[in-house]
């Protein structure tokens, strides 16, 4: 086990600290010491200690910002861009994925088409696996129940989703606040956004049948905070 992995496992061995890290991963805005203290009912000094230890192993980063109310600037914490992987023994799946993506892109339109088909198939398989695991009967589910299941599938994939269903418009609006391909976006944003689009289309079509998936915003900027879509049921 390398020293960095040892440090990370040691930091996360504390249950409260691990919960703090999980909480930060789900936030769409930066957090403060006071916010963590209130969320976990701990003293601010204890919250600051947990945050400092997470920052020491580069799992989060911090910056000071002026509040606009005078006084000392406040320190805000957020997830770092560093990918945290704990595997024993080590597996470099990220490198393998990048090599596979590079190969597909070299084939031009045919490669992108293959990537999109793969995304759609993966979305369908994820939905089917979840439904079979919990033995849901799709024919008896309401639209709201289907939306909740879709949300849980997205949560399981670490996408940090926000999904809303409007019965009046017969439309689902959803955003994801964590891209599972973020590290590759700077080089392959167009290809990966297209594949991600098809992945979502696969998930939604499994539950809704034919529909229109509209991009409200494509994630072409790797620093963007969210991908936003709308589903219009036909």
C-alpha positions in Angstrom: 0.0 0.0 0.0 1.6 3.4 -1.0 1.9 6.2 1.5 -0.9 8.4 0.0 -3.4 5.5 0.1 -2.4 4.8 3.7 -3.0 8.5 4.6 -6.4 8.6 2.9 -7.6 5.4 4.6 -6.4 6.7 7.9 -8.3 10.0 7.4 -11.5 8.3 6.4 -11.3 5.7 9.2 -13.1 8.3 11.5 -16.9 7.8 11.0 -17.7 11.5 11.5 -15.0 12.6 9.1 -16.2 10.1 6.5 -19.7 11.4 6.9 -18.4 15.0 6.5 -16.7 14.1 3.2 -19.9 12.4 1.9 -21.9 15.4 2.9 -19.5 17.7 0.9 -19.7 15.5 -2.2 -23.4 16.1 -2.3 -23.3 19.9 -1.9 -23.7 22.1 -4.9 -22.2 25.1 -3.1 -19.1 25.5 -1.0 -19.4 24.8 2.7 -18.2 26.6 5.8 -17.0 25.3 9.2 -20.1 26.6 10.8 -22.3 24.8 8.3 -20.5 21.5 9.0 -20.7 22.1 12.8 -24.4 22.6 12.6 -25.1 19.7 10.3 -23.3 17.2 12.5 -24.0 18.8 15.9 -20.3 19.3 16.7 -18.2 22.2 18.0 -16.8 24.4 15.2 -13.2 23.6 16.3 -14.0 19.9 15.8 -15.5 20.6 12.4 -12.5 22.6 11.4 -10.2 19.7 12.5 -12.1 17.3 10.3 -12.0 19.7 7.3 -8.3 20.3 7.8 -7.5 16.6 7.8 -9.5 16.1 4.6 -7.6 19.0 3.0 -4.3 17.6 4.1 -4.8 14.6 1.8 -6.2 16.7 -1.0 -9.7 15.3 -0.8 -11.1 18.9 -0.4 -9.6 22.4 -1.0 -10.4 25.7 0.6 -10.3 29.4 -0.2 -11.1 32.6 1.7 -13.8 34.9 0.4 -15.0 38.3 1.5 -18.5 38.2 2.9 -19.4 41.7 1.9 -20.4 42.5 5.5 -17.0 43.7 6.7 -14.8 41.8 9.1 -12.5 38.9 8.4 -12.9 36.9 5.1 -14.7 33.5 5.5 -13.0 30.2 4.5 -15.0 28.0 2.2 -14.4 24.3 1.4 -15.2 22.2 -1.6 -14.2 19.0 -3.3 -10.8 18.9 -4.9 -10.5 17.9 -8.6 -8.2 15.1 -7.6 -9.7 11.6 -8.2 -9.7 9.4 -5.1 -9.3 5.7 -5.8 -8.9 3.0 -3.2 -8.3 -0.4 -4.8 -6.4 -3.4 -3.6 -4.4 -4.3 -5.6 -4.2 -1.2 -7.8 -6.2 -1.1 -11.0 -5.8 1.6 -13.7 -9.2 1.5 -15.2 -9.1 5.2 -15.9 -6.1 4.8 -18.1 -7.8 1.9 -19.9 -10.9 4.0 -20.5 -8.9 6.9 -21.9 -7.1 4.5 -24.3 -10.4 3.0 -25.5 -11.9 6.5 -25.9 -8.9 7.7 -27.9 -9.3 4.7 -30.2 -13.0 5.3 -30.8 -12.5 9.0 -31.5 -9.9 8.1 -34.2 -12.6 6.4 -36.2 -14.5 9.7 -36.6 -18.2 9.6 -37.0 -18.3 5.8 -36.9 -16.4 5.9 -33.5 -18.8 8.5 -32.1 -21.8 6.4 -33.2 -20.3 3.3 -31.5 -19.7 5.4 -28.3 -23.3 6.6 -28.4 -24.7 3.1 -28.8 -22.6 2.0 -25.9 -23.9 4.8 -23.7 -27.6 4.0 -24.6 -27.0 0.3 -23.9 -25.3 1.0 -20.6 -28.2 3.2 -19.5 -30.8 0.5 -20.4 -28.8 -2.1 -18.6 -28.4 0.0 -15.4 -32.2 0.6 -15.4 -33.0 -3.1 -16.0 -30.5 -4.3 -13.3 -32.0 -2.0 -10.7 -35.6 -2.9 -11.5 -34.9 -6.6 -11.4 -32.9 -6.3 -8.2 -35.9 -4.8 -6.3 -38.5 -6.6 -8.4 -40.5 -3.6 -9.4 -43.5 -4.0 -11.6 -43.2 -1.2 -14.1 -46.9 -1.5 -15.2 -48.0 -0.6 -11.7 -45.7 2.4 -11.1 -46.9 6.0 -11.1 -44.8 8.6 -12.9 -43.6 10.0 -9.6 -42.5 6.5 -8.5 -40.6 6.1 -11.8 -38.9 9.4 -11.4 -37.8 8.4 -7.8 -36.3 5.2 -9.2 -34.5 7.1 -12.0 -33.2 9.5 -9.4 -31.8 6.6 -7.3 -30.1 5.0 -10.3 -28.4 8.3 -11.0 -27.4 8.6 -7.3 -25.9 5.1 -7.4 -23.8 6.2 -10.3 -22.4 9.1 -8.3 -24.1 11.8 -10.5 -25.5 13.9 -7.7 -28.8 14.5 -9.5 -31.7 16.9 -9.1 -34.9 15.6 -10.8 -38.3 17.3 -10.9 -41.5 16.1 -12.5 -44.2 18.6 -13.6 -47.5 16.8 -14.1 -49.0 19.9 -15.7 -46.3 20.0 -18.4 -45.8 16.3 -18.5 -42.1 17.1 -18.4 -39.2 16.0 -16.3 -36.4 18.5 -15.7 -33.1 17.1 -14.3 -29.6 18.2 -13.7 -26.5 16.3 -12.6 -23.8 18.0 -10.5 -21.1 15.4 -10.8 -19.8 14.2 -14.1 -18.3 10.7 -13.9 -16.0 11.6 -16.9 -14.9 15.0 -15.6 -11.2 14.1 -15.8 -11.4 13.5 -19.6 -13.7 16.4 -20.4 -11.0 18.8 -21.3 -9.9 16.6 -24.2 -13.1 14.8 -25.2 -16.0 17.0 -24.1 -18.0 16.7 -27.3 -17.7 12.9 -27.5 -18.4 12.3 -23.9 -21.4 14.7 -23.7 -22.9 13.0 -26.6 -22.4 9.6 -25.0 -23.7 10.9 -21.7 -26.8 12.2 -23.5 -27.4 8.7 -24.9 -26.8 7.1 -21.5 -29.6 9.2 -20.0 -31.8 8.5 -23.0 -31.3 4.8 -22.4 -32.3 5.1 -18.7 -35.4 7.3 -19.4 -36.6 5.2 -22.4 -36.6 2.1 -20.2 -39.2 3.7 -17.9 -41.0 6.1 -20.3 -40.8 4.6 -23.8 -40.5 7.1 -26.6 -39.7 10.6 -25.5 -37.7 13.7 -26.4 -34.5 14.4 -24.5 -33.6 18.1 -24.8 -30.2 19.5 -23.6 -30.8 22.7 -21.7 -27.0 23.1 -21.5 -24.3 20.9 -22.8 -21.2 20.4 -20.7 -18.6 21.7 -23.0 -16.8 23.5 -20.2 -15.0 21.0 -17.9 -15.4 23.6 -15.1 -19.2 23.9 -15.5 -21.1 22.9 -12.4 -24.0 20.9 -14.0 -25.4 19.3 -17.0 -29.1 20.2 -17.5 -31.7 18.3 -19.4 -35.4 18.1 -20.0 -37.5 15.1 -20.8 -40.8 15.6 -22.7 -43.0 12.6 -22.5 -44.8 11.8 -25.8 
